[in-house]
Amino acid sequence: MEIASPLHGLARGLTIAATATGGLIAALTAGQDLGPVAAVFPPWWDGAHAIAAAATGGPVLRMGLRDFVVLVAPEEPNGRQRLRHAGAWLLIDPSSLAGCTIVTGVNSNGAQ
């Protein structure tokens, strides 16, 4: 008869949570190597700091829903690498995030 330790259940739960989180991050960051990205900087950075850092990678398209998220069109070569060196924690495909989609070809009245 095996005696179950309370820590065994906790360790199992943490392993499942870590695996799920890793899968989510991999899914969000996977994708094309070209095109716009949502650069996620440290949450304690203000908007001006995040924009200045993002501009080192290429043209800034707009802010995300939070001050520390900036949509950038990285310039090649090495635009994404420059974003990481400037302090970006994550570079995420913006089409996978709510509030970060880039809409083109729409007039102010909604007509295309």
N, C-alpha and C positions, 0 to 999 in steps of 0.2 A: 504494500500500500504506500503510495507516494503522498507526502504532505505538501500541499500547495502553499507557497509563501505569498504574502500580500504583495511583496515587491515583484514577484513574477508577473502578476497581472498588470502592474504599473509599467513594467519594462515592456511588456507585450503591447500595451496601449500606446506608449511613446514610440515604439518601433513603427506601428501602423501610422501614427500621425506624421512621423518624420518621412516615411515613404510617400504618403499622400502629398505632403508639402513639397517634397522634392519633385514629384511628378507634375504638380501644378506649375512650379517654377520652370521646369524643363519645357512644358507645353507653352507657357507664355513667352519664353525667351527663344524658342525654336522658330524657325522661319527663314525668310530670305535674308541674305546678307546685305542687300541693297534696299534703299528706300527709307522712309521716315521711321523713327523709333521714339518711344517714350523713355526718356532718361530719368531714372529715379535716383535722386540724390538723398543725402541724410535728412531725415525728417525735421531736424532742428535748423536747417538752413532756411533763410528767408528767400523770397522770390528773386530779389536782385542778385543774391549770391548764386542761386541755382541758374539763373539766366546767363550770368557772366561765365560760369563754368561750362554751360551747355554750348555757348557761342564758340568755344574753342574747338568743337567738333564739326560745326557747320551752321548753316542758317537756322535760327530759332523760328519755328512755325507758330507756336502759341504755348501758353501754360496749360498744364493739366488741371484736374479738379483740385489739387493741392499745390501749394507754393513750391514744393520740392520735386514736382514732376513737370518736366518740360518736353514738349514735342520738338524734335530736331530732325533736320534732313542732313545726316552726316555726309561730309564731303569725302570723296575717295581720292587718294588712298589714305588709310589709317584714321578716318573720321571717328569710327566707333572706338578705336583704341585711344584716341585723344579724349573722348568722353570718359572712358574708364580712368584714365590718368588724371582727369580733372575732378574726379571724385564720384562719378556715377556708380551706384551700387548695382543697379540692374539696367539693362537695355531690353525693353519689351516691345514686341510687335504691337503697335497701337490699335490694330483692328481687333485684338483680343481683349481690350479693356473698354469698359463702358465710360463714356465721356471723353475718349481720346480719338474717336474716329475722325478722319479728315474728309470733309465733304467738299467736292469740287463740282463746278458746273451748275450751281443752284443760285438763282437770283434771290434778292431779299424778300420777294413775294412768294417764294417757294417754287416758282416755275423753273423748268430746266431748259 
